[in-house]
Amino acid sequence: MSLYTVSDYERRHRKGVLDLLYHNYQTHTHLDWYTTENWLDQIPAPIRLAWEGETLIGVIGASEPLHQTCWIRLLAIRDGAPTRLILKILWESLNRELRAQAVYSASLLITDDWVGEHIPHIGFQADDLIVTLRRQKAAAPPAPRTQVWIRPVEIEQIPQLAAIDQAAFVAPWQLSQTDLRHAYKLAAICTAAWLEDQLVGYQLSTRHRDAAHLARLAIAPEFQGRGIGGALLSHLISFFQRQSVHTLTVNTQDTNTRSQRLYEFYGFQRNGYDLPVWRITL
């Protein structure tokens, strides 16, 4: 009889999961705009728990699948437990659930050394890098000449934004309507680019004290290369400058050289804060 068992997450396990995350070293969260509490309460995500008797010793949770892909959003193993064994048990259970939902790949952002040490043993492989670029008090180039209008986004336009986002990016880099709606509520500014009566792109940015972060910039594929991204960036930079916010950061993939060229043209420079992304094909 196995010493360890695995179960589905239920609402009554909430406090145990939070305690496991807050009181142990081997923890990992990649929840974007959510707190752990909000994510556990709001996202219909597959989550598995590992037990030693009645003691919770591990948890793994994935994002709600989108276009047959997902992210590992939550991972924790109790200090002193056999890390690789518990990780293997948790992953095997989650893997079965993901495959039952027709998910074909899962990705994991490595923010903690312990995760990078152990995930190769369950089949994950290096896939890409998330790079960070920062802009500080640089003079902005003139706004590009375009026929677009920049307007604030309204909450009822979230489905349109999600459609643009999912067309502009490949999996697993797309956002769902649920994630966009939650991010919109936390944004310092969210604007859309309109070409006549058609919404063709958007940006969403947050602010923390004297710094801002461009969390998302997406242009419909058929309208890319027309200066629309530059127009949104120029408007965004001017907006924050009027608020005396001169530090602006953005993340993108190391393989997305087109977006990096755009950001560099507007005064962003890589700051060396790169995070590996690992991936597994199910």
N, C-alpha and C positions, 0 to 999 in steps of 0.2 A: 504493500500500500504506500502510495507516495506521501512524502512528508509535507508536500506543498499542494495547494489547490488553487484554482482560478475561478473567478466568478464575474458576472456582469456588474457594472456600476449601477447602484440605485441611489435615490435621493437620501436614504437613511445613512449612506456611507460618506456623505459630504464632509462632515467634521473629521472623520478619520483620514480622508484624503488630504485635507488642508493641513492637518497635524503632521502627516508624513512629509509633505512638501516644506513645511516651515521649520521642522526640527531635525532635518537630516542633510548631509552634505551632497549626496548623490541625487540631485534634483535637476530637472530641466523643464522650463516652460517657454513656449514660443506662441504667444496668444495675441500678438499684434495689439489691437485696441481694447481687448477685454482684460478685466481682472480675472484671477483664477475663479473667484466666486461667481462672477457673471457667466464665465464660460461654462462652468459646471451646471449652472442653472438654466442657461438659455440655448445652448447649442446641442442639437440632436446628434451627438457624435458617438462613435463606438469607443467605449472605455472598458478596459479589463483590469481587474484587481487580483493580486497574488496574496495568498494567505499561508501562514504557518500556524496551524490550529485556528485559533480565533484572532490572531494578531495579523494586522495588515502589514505586509512587508514590501509591496510593490504596486505600482499603477502605471499603465500606459494608455494614452488616449490619442486618437487621430481626429483631424478635422472632418467635418461633414463632407463626404465625397463630392467632387465637382468634376464633371467630364472624365470620370473613371480614374481620377487621381486624388491624392490626399497628402496632408502633412502630418507628421507626428508632432502633436502640440504639447503633450504632457508626458513626462516620464520621471519616475522617482523610485528608488530602491532604498530600503531601510539600511542605515549604517550597520555593518557587521554581517549582513546577509550575504550569501554567495552571489555576487553581482551577475556574473555571466549566466549562471544557471537560472536565476529568477528572470533575467532579461530574455533568455531563450524561451522560457515557459510562457511569459507574457506575450512575446512576439508571435509564437506559434498560435496562440488563441486569437489574437487580433488579426493575424494574417488570414485565418480561416474565415473570419467575419468579413474582412475586406474583399476577399475573393468571392464570397457569397453575394456581395453587392456589386460584383463585376468591376471592382477596382483593379487596375493593371499596374499601378506604380505608387510608391510612397516615398516622400522626401523628408529629410530631417536637416534642420539648420543647426550646425555645431556651435553652440555658445559656451559649452563647458568641456574642459579637457577630459573629464571622466567618460563623457559620452563618446567622444572621438576615439578613446582607447578601446571601448567595448563593442561598438556597433559593427565593426567589420566582421565580428564573429557570428553575426546573424545574417550576413549577406549584403549589407549596405556597401556601396562603393562611391568614391568621390565623383561628383558630377559637375559642380560649378562653384563660383564664389559670389557672395554678396559683397559688393564694394560700396564704401561710403565716400561721398564727395561733399566738400564744404565750401561755402562762399562767405567771405568776410569783407565787408565794406568796399567791394570792388565796384568800379563804375560800370553801370549796365550799358550794353550796346543799345543803339536805337531800336525801338520796336519794329519788327518787320512789317512791310506793307502787305496787308491782307484785307480781304473783304469781310472778315469775321467780326462779330460782336461778342464781347465778353460780358456775361451776365451771371448773377448769383444763381446757384442751383436751388431748385425747390424740391422738397422731399418727394413729391409725386413723380419726379423725373428719375428717381433711383433706378427703375427698370431699364430706362434708356442708357443710363451710365453703365449699368452692368453689361448690357448688350455690347456696348462699345469696348468695354474693358476686356470682355471675353473674346472679342474679335481681334483686338490689338495684341494680346499676349497668348502664348501657348501655355498649355498645362505644364507644370502646376502653378504658374504665376498669375492665374486669373483670380478675380474676386467674385464672390457670390453676392446676390442681392442682400442677403442677411448681413454679411460683413460690411458691405458698402453703407447700408442703412445705419449700422452701429457707428461706423467711422464718421459718417456725416454729422451725427449728433455731437461728436467730440471735436469736430474741425474748427479751426480758427477762421478759415475761409475755404469755400468750395465754389468754384466758378466753372461755367460751361462756355464753350466756344460755339457760336451759332453762325451758320452760313445761310443767309436768307432765313427760311423757316425750319432749318434742319440742325439738330444738335449733332456736332461732329467731333467733339472732344471735351475733356474736362480735366481739372486738377483739384486735388484735395490736400490741404496742408494743416498741420497742427502747430501750436505754439506752447513753449514752456519757458516762462519768464522772458529772458532777453534773447532767446533763440527760437527759430522756427524750423519745421521739418516738412519738406515736400513729400508727402506720403504716397501720392499717386499722380501720375500724368499719363493720360491715354488718349490717343487720337484714332478715330476710325481708319482702318487700313487704306480705304480708297481715297482718303483726304490727307494722308501723310505726305511730307515733302513740300507742303504749301506754306510753311511758316506758321502753322496753327499752334504747334507746340511752343514755338518762340513767342507768339503773341500771349499765350497763357502764362509763360514764364515771366515775360516782361511786365505784365499786369500784376503778377504775384509779387515780384521784387519791389515794384513801386508801392504796392499796398503795405508791405512790411516796413519799407523805408519811411513812409509817412508816420509809422508808429515807433520809429527809432529802433527797429529790430533789423540788425545788419548781418547777423549770423544765420545762415540758412544751410541746411544739410539735405541730402537726398541719397537714397540707396538705389542701386541697380545691379544687374548681373554683370559679372566680368565678361561674359560672352556677348553682352548687348552693347557692342561698340558704337552703334548708331546713337543710342541715348547718351552715352558718355561724351560723344562729340558735341551734341547739343548742349549738355550741361557745361562742358568746358568753354564753349563759346560765350556762355553767360556768366563766366567767372568762377565756376566751381572747379575745385581741384581735389584729387584723391588724397585722403588723409592717412592712408595706410591701415585703416581699421577694416580689415577684410575677414569675412566669416565663411567657412566652408559649408557647402550644401552637399549632402550625401543622398543617394537614391537607391532604391531597390525595385526590380521588376518582379511582380508577383507571379 
